[in-house]
Amino acid sequence: MRVLVVTAVAAEAESVAAGLASGAGSKAGSGPGHGARAGTLIAGVGPAAAAAATATALASSAGDPYGLVVSAGIGGGFPHRAPVGSLVVADAIVAADLGADGPDGFLSVEELGFGRAVHLPPAGLAARAAEAAGALCAPVLTVSTVTGTAARAAELSGRHPRAAAEAMEGFGVAEAAAVHGVPVLEIRAISNPVGPRDRAAWRIGDALNALRDGFQRLGPLLADPFADDTGDLPAGNPLFEESP
């Protein structure tokens, strides 16, 4: 199976590629055909760029189609859930600021009746990926504006109490994958806490190293990601079931 790993910037793609290469090289008897057939795509920053680039790649792969798309990179972590340097595998990919704001609070596009705000990766695959990578399996929020205040962080946590991380591309990648009927995962390495913007607290190098190490451990799984999957998906939406 071919796997497409979508990142926003080159440094993330390089970490992913290095992890997959070292994972294959460190496995006894590994070689061509023994590791993941994974390629990386640098899509740009934000959900629109991610969706456009992913859709283009999937549409042009008809002769040798992808069987899985992975949105990967660094992101912010909610400190009580995902500390700096940790990994998160999404069990829900959430468009956290796609909707309408007003005096009574935020309404998602789903609550407005205009579309969807959540994509659910295959539950079994997400759980196995988290176990293999040593990651937390929890919702990852997609935002168009990175959180920079305590008030905004509290608002997001209040609306999505299980969320562990935020980033800017996952939902766009998931939208493109859904159009082409391809399952999706999202994997984030935490470079900074979600909250007041403090560049001195960012640990981008540590997060890129964690991303590399995570993909090193994920290599065998990505070689045959659905070998142990029943194909069952959650019947409901765990985010909104837990929301007030």
N, C-alpha and C positions, 0 to 999 in steps of 0.2 A: 504494500500500500504506500502511495506517495502522501507525504505530510507537508503542508505549507505552513511555515512559521512566519508570522507577520510581526514586524517590529516597527517602531516609529523612526528610529535613528540607527546609524551605522554601528555605534558602539554596542547597542543591544544585540544586533545581528551577529556581530563578531563574537560576543560572549556565548550566544546560542550555538554558533557553529563550532567554537572551540570546545564547548562542553560535549556536543555530540561526537566530535572527532576523538576526543580523549576517552570518552566512554567506549567507543568502538575499539580503540587501540589497546585499552587496558583489559579487555575481555579475552580470555584465552580462546583461541580458535576463531576469533572474529576476523572479519574481512568483508569484501564485497558480498552483499546478500545476507550478511548476518546482522547488520545494523539497520537503523531507520533510514528509509529513503526520504530524507527531509531536506527541503530547500528553504532558504530564508528570503523574505521580501521586505525591503525597506520602504514603508508606505508613506511616511510623513506623519506629522503630529496632528492629532485631533480625529474625531469620529468620521468626518466627511472624507478626509484624505485616506483614512484607513479603509473605509467602505469602497471608495472608488478604486483604489489600487488592488484590493482583494478581489473585487468583482471582476476586474480586468484579467487578473491572473487565473481565476477559475474559468472564465469564459474562454481563455486561450489554451486551456489544457485538455480539450476534448479528446485528443488522441491518446493521452495518458493521464486520466483525471486524478485529481486529489481525492483521497478518502477521508481526510481530516484536516481542519484548519486550526492553528493554535495562535492566539494573540499573546505575545510575550514581550516582557520588558520590565522596566523599573516603575515604581509608583509610590504613592504615599500610603502609610499604614495607620489605621486607628490605633493609638498606643495601647489601649486596653486589650486589643485583639492581636495585633501583628507588630511587633517591635522592629526597629531598624535592623536590617540584615537577615530578616526571616523571609520565607516564601509563602505565597498564598496561591492556591488553585481555586478558581471560581466554581462554586456550585450553582451560582446564578450570576448573569452578566446584566447589569442594571443601568439603564439610562436615567441617571439620578436627577438631571435638570431638564429633561424633555417633558414639557407640560406647560402649565399656567400657574402663575403666582397671583395672590390676591389677599384681601383682608382676613380671610378665613384660613389662609395657609396655601401650601402647594398642592396641586392636583396633577398627577401624571397623565400622559396621553391615554393610558388604559382607563383611568378613572373618568376622563373626559369622553371616552368612547371613540377616540380618533385612531387608535392603533395599539401597538404594543410597546412596553417599556422594559421588558425582561426577556432574556433568552436563557433557557436552561440547558446546559451541557448534559450529555449522557451521564446519568448519576453514577453508574458503576465505574465508568471510565474516569470521571473526576475524582472519585474516591481512591481508585488505584493509583492515579497520577500523584495525588497528594501523599499517599503512603510511600510511593517510590521516591519522591523528591524530598521527603521529610517536611512537608508543607501543611499548613492549615487549609482545610477545605471550607470555604465560606464565600458569601457574596462579594463581588468586586464591583464598585460603582464606576461608571463612565461619566465624566464631567467635561464640559467644554471650557470651564474656568477652574483652575486648580484652587482648592481651598486655601485661604490665607488668614483666616480669623478663627478665634475660638467659638464665636457665635455660629459661624457657618458649619464648623465641625460638629457642634452640638445639634444643630438642625438636621444634618445628614444622619447622625447617629440616632436621633429621635425617630426619624422616618424609616430608617433601615437598621434596626438594632443588631442584626447579625453581621452587618457589613464589616469586613476586615481591611479593605484597601480601596483606594481610588486611583484611577488612571484616566487616560484621555482617548483610548482607541478601541477598547474591547467591544463595545456595543456596535460600532461601525463594522468591525470585522465580522461579528456575529450576524448582522443584518445581511451582509453580502453572502456569507456562508448559507444562511437560511434560504435565500433566493435560489441558490444552486443546489439545495438539498444536501449539503455537506455538514456533518456534525462539527462542533466547535468546542475548543477549550480556551481558557485564559489563565495565564501563569504570570504572577507579578513578584518581583523581588523588591523588598521595601528599602527605599533610600532615605526616607524622611517621615517624620510623624505628620499626620493630617492635623492642621491647626494653624496657629500663628506662623506666618512666613518667616523663617529663620535660616538663611543660607548657611550660616556657620554650623548648623545642626545636620545638614545634608551629608550623607555618606554614599555618594554615587559610586565610588570605586568599590566599596564593600558590597553594594547591591549588585553591581555587575559581576563581581566574583561569585556571589550567591546564585545569580542567574546561570552562570557557567556551570557551577557545581550541580545545580538542580537538573540541568539538561544532560549532564554526564550521567546522572542516576536514571534519567528518564529514557535514555537511549534504547534499552531493551524493550521497554513498554511500547515506545513509538514504532518499533519494528513491526509489531502486530497488536495494535491497540485494542482491538475488539475480540481478541481470542477468548476471553473469559466473560464477555458481556452478554447478558440475557436480552439486551435491547430494550428493556423496560425503562420508561421515563417517569418522573414524578407526576402523579395525577393532578396535583395542585400547584400553587405558587407559594413556596415556603416564605418568601419575603413578606407578601401581603397578608398571609395567614397570621404572621406574628406581629404585624404592625397594628398600632392602636386604631 
